[in-house]
Amino acid sequence: MIQNLIIVESPNDEAFIRLVLDFLAITNTEATLINSTEIDHLHNFVGTDGKEKRGKDALPEKMEMLKRELLTHYAQLQHISVIVDIDTPKSPNGGKDKSLQLINDSFEKAFSISPNLIEVATPSNISTSIAGENVTIDVSCFLIQDETGAGNLDILLKKIAINSCVECECLELMSKCIFDKTSKEMRDFTKQWVNYYLRSNASKNQLNNAEKRLHEVITEQGKDIFNLNHSLLNELKSYLQAL
C-alpha cells in the first residue's frame, strides 16, 4: 500500500534520498519512516510519444501517467512529493520560479488543477475526479540547492564528500589548466568529479558495470563517504521528516 510517492530526477537522486531517509531513521528516534513510501526517478523515462526523456523534461508526462495509475497502483496515495534540482535561473526550467512553474503546470496538465505551489516545502493539495471517483492528494516539492540558492545534486554531493580521491584531485588540476589556457570552465566538471569520487569508493562488484551501478555506491557506502550531518542537508532532512 503506497501512501507517499517521491518523484526525483535520476537514479543518483533516488539513491541519495533513500540514504538520507535511512540516516534519519537511525539518528532520530522521533523520525518515523513509512514503509509505504515509493521513490520513482525520471531517468530515461519513455513518454507517451515513445520518445526518451529525462529529469525535469519528463515531469509533465510522468504526471499524466500517474493519473492513469492513481486508482490502481496508487489507490491509497496520500502525498506526492517532487524533489528536483533548482539548477540556475539561466538554464531551462532552472531557478526557483521556473522550477515551481514547471511543477505546477505538470500537475495542471494531468489533473486539470494546479496545486499552486509558491514556496518550497510548503504543502498544498489537489482535488479532482478520476473515473467518477473524487480524489484529494497532498502535494509538495523540494528544490535541491547549495548555500548560493542554485546548484544540483552533483554540487551538493561534492560539497559533503569526506574522503580523499586522487582522481578528483587530478581532475581539479585539469580543470584549472583548461581555465588558465582558455578562460573557460571545464565542461561537466562537477558531474565528472562525482563520478570519479563514486568510482574510487565503489566495490569491485559495483565497478563491473559502473555506468549502471554507481548509484548503488550512494545507497550502500553513502554513510561512510558523505557527511550526512552537513548543514547543507538540514532543510532537506526537515522536509523529508515532515512527509
Phi and psi in degrees as GROMACS dihedral restraints (atoms count N, CA, C in turn):
[ dihedral_restraints ]
;  ai    aj    ak    al  type     phi  dphi    fc
    3     4     5     6     1   -91.3    20    10
    4     5     6     7     1   117.6    20    10
    6     7     8     9     1  -104.1    20    10
    7     8     9    10     1   -28.5    20    10
    9    10    11    12     1  -126.0    20    10
   10    11    12    13     1   129.6    20    10
   12    13    14    15     1  -118.2    20    10
   13    14    15    16     1   123.2    20    10
   15    16    17    18     1  -108.8    20    10
   16    17    18    19     1   122.4    20    10
   18    19    20    21     1  -106.2    20    10
   19    20    21    22     1   124.7    20    10
   21    22    23    24     1  -126.1    20    10
   22    23    24    25     1   178.0    20    10
   24    25    26    27     1   -86.7    20    10
   25    26    27    28     1   -37.6    20    10
   27    28    29    30     1  -144.7    20    10
   28    29    30    31     1   168.9    20    10
   30    31    32    33     1   -57.7    20    10
   31    32    33    34     1   -36.2    20    10
   33    34    35    36     1   -64.3    20    10
   34    35    36    37     1   -40.2    20    10
   36    37    38    39     1   -63.1    20    10
   37    38    39    40     1   -44.4    20    10
   39    40    41    42     1   -60.1    20    10
   40    41    42    43     1   -45.7    20    10
   42    43    44    45     1   -62.8    20    10
   43    44    45    46     1   -40.4    20    10
   45    46    47    48     1   -70.0    20    10
   46    47    48    49     1   -41.4    20    10
   48    49    50    51     1   -63.6    20    10
   49    50    51    52     1   -40.1    20    10
   51    52    53    54     1   -61.5    20    10
   52    53    54    55     1   -41.7    20    10
   54    55    56    57     1   -60.5    20    10
   55    56    57    58     1   -46.4    20    10
   57    58    59    60     1   -67.1    20    10
   58    59    60    61     1   -40.0    20    10
   60    61    62    63     1   -61.1    20    10
   61    62    63    64     1   -43.7    20    10
   63    64    65    66     1   -64.1    20    10
   64    65    66    67     1   -40.4    20    10
   66    67    68    69     1   -63.3    20    10
   67    68    69    70     1   -41.0    20    10
   69    70    71    72     1   -63.1    20    10
   70    71    72    73     1   -37.9    20    10
   72    73    74    75     1   -67.0    20    10
   73    74    75    76     1   -30.6    20    10
   75    76    77    78     1   -81.6    20    10
   76    77    78    79     1   -39.0    20    10
   78    79    80    81     1   -97.5    20    10
   79    80    81    82     1   -14.7    20    10
   81    82    83    84     1  -127.4    20    10
   82    83    84    85     1   111.3    20    10
   84    85    86    87     1   -69.4    20    10
   85    86    87    88     1   -15.7    20    10
   87    88    89    90     1   -90.0    20    10
   88    89    90    91     1    -8.9    20    10
   90    91    92    93     1   -81.4    20    10
   91    92    93    94     1   123.7    20    10
   93    94    95    96     1  -110.0    20    10
   94    95    96    97     1   111.6    20    10
   96    97    98    99     1   -86.8    20    10
   97    98    99   100     1   126.6    20    10
   99   100   101   102     1   -90.4    20    10
  100   101   102   103     1   120.5    20    10
  102   103   104   105     1   -62.4    20    10
  103   104   105   106     1   -15.6    20    10
  105   106   107   108     1   -89.7    20    10
  106   107   108   109     1    23.6    20    10
  108   109   110   111     1   -95.5    20    10
  109   110   111   112     1   127.8    20    10
  111   112   113   114     1  -112.4    20    10
  112   113   114   115     1   139.5    20    10
  114   115   116   117     1  -115.2    20    10
  115   116   117   118     1   127.3    20    10
  117   118   119   120     1  -126.8    20    10
  118   119   120   121     1   131.4    20    10
  120   121   122   123     1  -105.2    20    10
  121   122   123   124     1   163.6    20    10
  123   124   125   126     1  -109.7    20    10
  124   125   126   127     1    24.7    20    10
  126   127   128   129     1   -83.0    20    10
  127   128   129   130     1   129.9    20    10
  129   130   131   132     1    53.6    20    10
  130   131   132   133     1    44.6    20    10
  132   133   134   135     1   -83.2    20    10
  133   134   135   136     1   128.5    20    10
  135   136   137   138     1   -95.9    20    10
  136   137   138   139     1   119.0    20    10
  138   139   140   141     1   -79.2    20    10
  139   140   141   142     1   178.3    20    10
  141   142   143   144     1   -66.0    20    10
  142   143   144   145     1   -19.2    20    10
  144   145   146   147     1   -86.0    20    10
  145   146   147   148     1     1.5    20    10
  147   148   149   150     1    83.4    20    10
  148   149   150   151     1    -2.4    20    10
  150   151   152   153     1   -90.5    20    10
  151   152   153   154     1   144.2    20    10
  153   154   155   156     1   -80.6    20    10
  154   155   156   157     1   130.9    20    10
  156   157   158   159     1  -131.3    20    10
  157   158   159   160     1   163.6    20    10
  159   160   161   162     1  -150.2    20    10
  160   161   162   163     1   155.3    20    10
  162   163   164   165     1    64.0    20    10
  163   164   165   166     1  -145.3    20    10
  165   166   167   168     1   -57.4    20    10
  166   167   168   169     1   -33.4    20    10
  168   169   170   171     1   -61.0    20    10
  169   170   171   172     1   -24.2    20    10
  171   172   173   174     1   -90.3    20    10
  172   173   174   175     1    -6.3    20    10
  174   175   176   177     1   -61.3    20    10
  175   176   177   178     1   -44.7    20    10
  177   178   179   180     1   -58.1    20    10
  178   179   180   181     1   -45.3    20    10
  180   181   182   183     1   -73.5    20    10
  181   182   183   184     1   -29.1    20    10
  183   184   185   186     1   -62.0    20    10
  184   185   186   187     1   -39.9    20    10
  186   187   188   189     1   -65.4    20    10
  187   188   189   190     1   -38.9    20    10
  189   190   191   192     1   -66.6    20    10
  190   191   192   193     1   -38.7    20    10
  192   193   194   195     1   -65.8    20    10
  193   194   195   196     1   -39.7    20    10
  195   196   197   198     1   -61.4    20    10
  196   197   198   199     1   -41.6    20    10
  198   199   200   201     1   -60.3    20    10
  199   200   201   202     1   -41.1    20    10
  201   202   203   204     1   -65.6    20    10
  202   203   204   205     1   -27.2    20    10
  204   205   206   207     1   -99.2    20    10
  205   206   207   208     1     1.3    20    10
  207   208   209   210     1   -63.6    20    10
  208   209   210   211     1   -39.1    20    10
  210   211   212   213     1   -87.1    20    10
  211   212   213   214     1    -5.3    20    10
  213   214   215   216     1  -112.2    20    10
  214   215   216   217     1   -79.2    20    10
  216   217   218   219     1   -67.3    20    10
  217   218   219   220     1   -31.6    20    10
  219   220   221   222     1  -117.0    20    10
  220   221   222   223     1    40.2    20    10
  222   223   224   225     1   -61.9    20    10
  223   224   225   226     1   -28.4    20    10
  225   226   227   228     1  -103.8    20    10
  226   227   228   229     1    14.4    20    10
  228   229   230   231     1   -64.6    20    10
  229   230   231   232     1   131.8    20    10
  231   232   233   234     1  -115.0    20    10
  232   233   234   235     1   -26.3    20    10
  234   235   236   237     1  -145.1    20    10
  235   236   237   238     1   132.4    20    10
  237   238   239   240     1  -112.9    20    10
  238   239   240   241     1   123.5    20    10
  240   241   242   243     1  -115.6    20    10
  241   242   243   244     1   129.9    20    10
  243   244   245   246     1  -111.7    20    10
  244   245   246   247     1   116.7    20    10
  246   247   248   249     1  -117.0    20    10
  247   248   249   250     1   111.3    20    10
  249   250   251   252     1  -134.3    20    10
  250   251   252   253     1   165.4    20    10
  252   253   254   255     1   -69.4    20    10
  253   254   255   256     1   142.7    20    10
  255   256   257   258     1   -76.5    20    10
  256   257   258   259     1   -29.5    20    10
  258   259   260   261     1    58.2    20    10
  259   260   261   262     1  -153.5    20    10
  261   262   263   264     1  -114.2    20    10
  262   263   264   265     1   152.6    20    10
  264   265   266   267     1   -57.9    20    10
  265   266   267   268     1   -24.1    20    10
  267   268   269   270     1   -78.1    20    10
  268   269   270   271     1   -20.1    20    10
  270   271   272   273     1   -82.9    20    10
  271   272   273   274     1   154.8    20    10
  273   274   275   276     1   -58.2    20    10
  274   275   276   277     1   130.7    20    10
  276   277   278   279     1    59.1    20    10
  277   278   279   280     1    23.0    20    10
  279   280   281   282     1   -99.8    20    10
  280   281   282   283     1   161.8    20    10
  282   283   284   285     1    85.2    20    10
  283   284   285   286     1   163.1    20    10
  285   286   287   288     1   -61.8    20    10
  286   287   288   289     1   -50.8    20    10
  288   289   290   291     1   -63.4    20    10
  289   290   291   292     1   -47.5    20    10
  291   292   293   294     1   -69.5    20    10
  292   293   294   295     1   -33.2    20    10
  294   295   296   297     1   -66.2    20    10
  295   296   297   298     1   -45.0    20    10
  297   298   299   300     1   -64.1    20    10
  298   299   300   301     1   -39.4    20    10
  300   301   302   303     1   -63.3    20    10
  301   302   303   304     1   -42.2    20    10
  303   304   305   306     1   -60.4    20    10
  304   305   306   307     1   -44.7    20    10
  306   307   308   309     1   -64.1    20    10
  307   308   309   310     1   -47.8    20    10
  309   310   311   312     1   -60.5    20    10
  310   311   312   313     1   -44.8    20    10
  312   313   314   315     1   -65.0    20    10
  313   314   315   316     1   -35.7    20    10
  315   316   317   318     1   -65.0    20    10
  316   317   318   319     1   -42.4    20    10
  318   319   320   321     1   -65.8    20    10
  319   320   321   322     1   -42.4    20    10
  321   322   323   324     1   -64.7    20    10
  322   323   324   325     1   -39.6    20    10
  324   325   326   327     1   -62.7    20    10
  325   326   327   328     1   -40.0    20    10
  327   328   329   330     1   -82.1    20    10
  328   329   330   331     1   -44.2    20    10
  330   331   332   333     1  -106.9    20    10
  331   332   333   334     1     0.3    20    10
  333   334   335   336     1    62.3    20    10
  334   335   336   337     1    23.0    20    10
  336   337   338   339     1  -154.6    20    10
  337   338   339   340     1   137.4    20    10
  339   340   341   342     1   -97.8    20    10
  340   341   342   343     1   140.7    20    10
  342   343   344   345     1   -73.8    20    10
  343   344   345   346     1    -9.6    20    10
  345   346   347   348     1    52.6    20    10
  346   347   348   349     1    47.2    20    10
  348   349   350   351     1   -68.4    20    10
  349   350   351   352     1   123.6    20    10
  351   352   353   354     1  -118.0    20    10
  352   353   354   355     1   -12.1    20    10
  354   355   356   357     1  -137.5    20    10
  355   356   357   358     1   144.5    20    10
  357   358   359   360     1   -67.5    20    10
  358   359   360   361     1   138.8    20    10
  360   361   362   363     1    72.7    20    10
  361   362   363   364     1     0.8    20    10
  363   364   365   366     1   -96.4    20    10
  364   365   366   367     1   113.4    20    10
  366   367   368   369     1   -72.7    20    10
  367   368   369   370     1   153.0    20    10
  369   370   371   372     1  -134.0    20    10
  370   371   372   373     1  -166.3    20    10
  372   373   374   375     1  -152.3    20    10
  373   374   375   376     1   159.5    20    10
  375   376   377   378     1  -124.3    20    10
  376   377   378   379     1   141.0    20    10
  378   379   380   381     1  -125.0    20    10
  379   380   381   382     1   125.4    20    10
  381   382   383   384     1  -148.3    20    10
  382   383   384   385     1   172.1    20    10
  384   385   386   387     1  -115.5    20    10
  385   386   387   388     1   126.3    20    10
  387   388   389   390     1  -125.8    20    10
  388   389   390   391     1   120.5    20    10
  390   391   392   393     1    50.6    20    10
  391   392   393   394     1    39.7    20    10
  393   394   395   396     1    83.9    20    10
  394   395   396   397     1    -3.0    20    10
  396   397   398   399     1  -104.3    20    10
  397   398   399   400     1   133.6    20    10
  399   400   401   402     1   -80.4    20    10
  400   401   402   403     1   129.9    20    10
  402   403   404   405     1  -127.9    20    10
  403   404   405   406     1   131.8    20    10
  405   406   407   408     1  -125.4    20    10
  406   407   408   409     1   126.1    20    10
  408   409   410   411     1  -133.4    20    10
  409   410   411   412     1   135.1    20    10
  411   412   413   414     1   -73.8    20    10
  412   413   414   415     1   143.7    20    10
  414   415   416   417     1  -133.5    20    10
  415   416   417   418     1   137.7    20    10
  417   418   419   420     1  -150.7    20    10
  418   419   420   421     1   169.9    20    10
  420   421   422   423     1  -146.2    20    10
  421   422   423   424     1   161.4    20    10
  423   424   425   426     1  -141.9    20    10
  424   425   426   427     1   135.6    20    10
  426   427   428   429     1  -107.9    20    10
  427   428   429   430     1   116.3    20    10
  429   430   431   432     1   -70.5    20    10
  430   431   432   433     1   128.4    20    10
  432   433   434   435     1  -156.8    20    10
  433   434   435   436     1   168.6    20    10
  435   436   437   438     1  -103.4    20    10
  436   437   438   439     1  -165.1    20    10
  438   439   440   441     1   -69.7    20    10
  439   440   441   442     1   -11.9    20    10
  441   442   443   444     1   -86.4    20    10
  442   443   444   445     1    -8.8    20    10
  444   445   446   447     1    85.2    20    10
  445   446   447   448     1    11.1    20    10
  447   448   449   450     1  -132.3    20    10
  448   449   450   451     1  -173.4    20    10
  450   451   452   453     1   108.4    20    10
  451   452   453   454     1  -169.9    20    10
  453   454   455   456     1  -154.6    20    10
  454   455   456   457     1  -175.5    20    10
  456   457   458   459     1   -61.9    20    10
  457   458   459   460     1   -40.4    20    10
  459   460   461   462     1   -59.3    20    10
  460   461   462   463     1   -43.2    20    10
  462   463   464   465     1   -63.2    20    10
  463   464   465   466     1   -41.7    20    10
  465   466   467   468     1   -63.7    20    10
  466   467   468   469     1   -45.8    20    10
  468   469   470   471     1   -61.9    20    10
  469   470   471   472     1   -40.3    20    10
  471   472   473   474     1   -61.6    20    10
  472   473   474   475     1   -38.5    20    10
  474   475   476   477     1   -76.3    20    10
  475   476   477   478     1   -22.5    20    10
  477   478   479   480     1  -106.0    20    10
  478   479   480   481     1     5.7    20    10
  480   481   482   483     1   -67.2    20    10
  481   482   483   484     1   142.3    20    10
  483   484   485   486     1  -120.1    20    10
  484   485   486   487     1   -14.8    20    10
  486   487   488   489     1   -95.4    20    10
  487   488   489   490     1   153.4    20    10
  489   490   491   492     1   -77.3    20    10
  490   491   492   493     1   153.0    20    10
  492   493   494   495     1  -149.6    20    10
  493   494   495   496     1   111.5    20    10
  495   496   497   498     1   -59.9    20    10
  496   497   498   499     1   -42.8    20    10
  498   499   500   501     1   -61.5    20    10
  499   500   501   502     1   -38.9    20    10
  501   502   503   504     1   -66.9    20    10
  502   503   504   505     1   -38.9    20    10
  504   505   506   507     1   -63.7    20    10
  505   506   507   508     1   -40.5    20    10
  507   508   509   510     1   -66.8    20    10
  508   509   510   511     1   -38.1    20    10
  510   511   512   513     1   -63.9    20    10
  511   512   513   514     1   -37.8    20    10
  513   514   515   516     1   -65.0    20    10
  514   515   516   517     1   -38.2    20    10
  516   517   518   519     1   -65.4    20    10
  517   518   519   520     1   -39.8    20    10
  519   520   521   522     1   -63.7    20    10
  520   521   522   523     1   -42.3    20    10
  522   523   524   525     1   -61.2    20    10
  523   524   525   526     1   -42.3    20    10
  525   526   527   528     1   -64.7    20    10
  526   527   528   529     1   -40.7    20    10
  528   529   530   531     1   -62.4    20    10
  529   530   531   532     1   -44.6    20    10
  531   532   533   534     1   -61.3    20    10
  532   533   534   535     1   -42.6    20    10
  534   535   536   537     1   -67.2    20    10
  535   536   537   538     1   -40.8    20    10
  537   538   539   540     1   -62.9    20    10
  538   539   540   541     1   -34.0    20    10
  540   541   542   543     1   -91.3    20    10
  541   542   543   544     1   -24.6    20    10
  543   544   545   546     1  -123.6    20    10
  544   545   546   547     1   -10.9    20    10
  546   547   548   549     1    62.2    20    10
  547   548   549   550     1    22.2    20    10
  549   550   551   552     1  -121.3    20    10
  550   551   552   553     1   146.7    20    10
  552   553   554   555     1   -72.8    20    10
  553   554   555   556     1   145.6    20    10
  555   556   557   558     1   -64.6    20    10
  556   557   558   559     1   132.7    20    10
  558   559   560   561     1   -67.9    20    10
  559   560   561   562     1   133.4    20    10
  561   562   563   564     1    55.0    20    10
  562   563   564   565     1    34.7    20    10
  564   565   566   567     1   -58.1    20    10
  565   566   567   568     1   -50.9    20    10
  567   568   569   570     1   -66.0    20    10
  568   569   570   571     1   -39.4    20    10
  570   571   572   573     1   -62.1    20    10
  571   572   573   574     1   -43.0    20    10
  573   574   575   576     1   -65.9    20    10
  574   575   576   577     1   -39.4    20    10
  576   577   578   579     1   -59.3    20    10
  577   578   579   580     1   -47.5    20    10
  579   580   581   582     1   -64.3    20    10
  580   581   582   583     1   -40.1    20    10
  582   583   584   585     1   -62.0    20    10
  583   584   585   586     1   -43.8    20    10
  585   586   587   588     1   -64.2    20    10
  586   587   588   589     1   -39.2    20    10
  588   589   590   591     1   -64.8    20    10
  589   590   591   592     1   -44.3    20    10
  591   592   593   594     1   -65.0    20    10
  592   593   594   595     1   -41.3    20    10
  594   595   596   597     1   -61.8    20    10
  595   596   597   598     1   -40.0    20    10
  597   598   599   600     1   -68.1    20    10
  598   599   600   601     1   -19.1    20    10
  600   601   602   603     1  -109.6    20    10
  601   602   603   604     1     5.7    20    10
  603   604   605   606     1   -82.0    20    10
  604   605   606   607     1   154.8    20    10
  606   607   608   609     1   -79.5    20    10
  607   608   609   610     1   164.8    20    10
  609   610   611   612     1   -59.7    20    10
  610   611   612   613     1   -38.1    20    10
  612   613   614   615     1   -64.1    20    10
  613   614   615   616     1   -41.3    20    10
  615   616   617   618     1   -68.1    20    10
  616   617   618   619     1   -31.1    20    10
  618   619   620   621     1   -75.3    20    10
  619   620   621   622     1   -15.1    20    10
  621   622   623   624     1   -60.7    20    10
  622   623   624   625     1   -31.5    20    10
  624   625   626   627     1  -140.5    20    10
  625   626   627   628     1    60.0    20    10
  627   628   629   630     1   -59.6    20    10
  628   629   630   631     1   -37.0    20    10
  630   631   632   633     1   -60.0    20    10
  631   632   633   634     1   -32.1    20    10
  633   634   635   636     1  -101.6    20    10
  634   635   636   637     1    -7.7    20    10
  636   637   638   639     1  -124.1    20    10
  637   638   639   640     1     3.6    20    10
  639   640   641   642     1   -61.6    20    10
  640   641   642   643     1   -30.1    20    10
  642   643   644   645     1   -62.8    20    10
  643   644   645   646     1   -24.5    20    10
  645   646   647   648     1   -65.5    20    10
  646   647   648   649     1   -28.6    20    10
  648   649   650   651     1   -63.2    20    10
  649   650   651   652     1   -39.0    20    10
  651   652   653   654     1   -63.0    20    10
  652   653   654   655     1   -47.0    20    10
  654   655   656   657     1   -69.5    20    10
  655   656   657   658     1   -45.7    20    10
  657   658   659   660     1   -87.9    20    10
  658   659   660   661     1   -34.9    20    10
  660   661   662   663     1  -110.4    20    10
  661   662   663   664     1     0.3    20    10
  663   664   665   666     1   -54.3    20    10
  664   665   666   667     1   -41.5    20    10
  666   667   668   669     1   -66.5    20    10
  667   668   669   670     1   -17.8    20    10
  669   670   671   672     1   -98.7    20    10
  670   671   672   673     1   -13.2    20    10
  672   673   674   675     1  -118.5    20    10
  673   674   675   676     1    -7.2    20    10
  675   676   677   678     1  -127.7    20    10
  676   677   678   679     1   147.2    20    10
  678   679   680   681     1   -86.0    20    10
  679   680   681   682     1    95.9    20    10
  681   682   683   684     1   -79.1    20    10
  682   683   684   685     1    -1.2    20    10
  684   685   686   687     1  -100.2    20    10
  685   686   687   688     1     7.2    20    10
  687   688   689   690     1   -62.9    20    10
  688   689   690   691     1   142.5    20    10
  690   691   692   693     1   -62.9    20    10
  691   692   693   694     1   -23.5    20    10
  693   694   695   696     1   -65.7    20    10
  694   695   696   697     1   -16.8    20    10
  696   697   698   699     1   -97.1    20    10
  697   698   699   700     1    -2.4    20    10
  699   700   701   702     1   -58.8    20    10
  700   701   702   703     1   -47.2    20    10
  702   703   704   705     1   -67.7    20    10
  703   704   705   706     1   -39.8    20    10
  705   706   707   708     1   -62.8    20    10
  706   707   708   709     1   -43.8    20    10
  708   709   710   711     1   -64.5    20    10
  709   710   711   712     1   -40.3    20    10
  711   712   713   714     1   -63.0    20    10
  712   713   714   715     1   -40.1    20    10
  714   715   716   717     1   -64.1    20    10
  715   716   717   718     1   -47.0    20    10
  717   718   719   720     1   -65.6    20    10
  718   719   720   721     1   -36.4    20    10
  720   721   722   723     1   -67.2    20    10
  721   722   723   724     1   -26.2    20    10
  723   724   725   726     1   -84.6    20    10
  724   725   726   727     1   -10.0    20    10
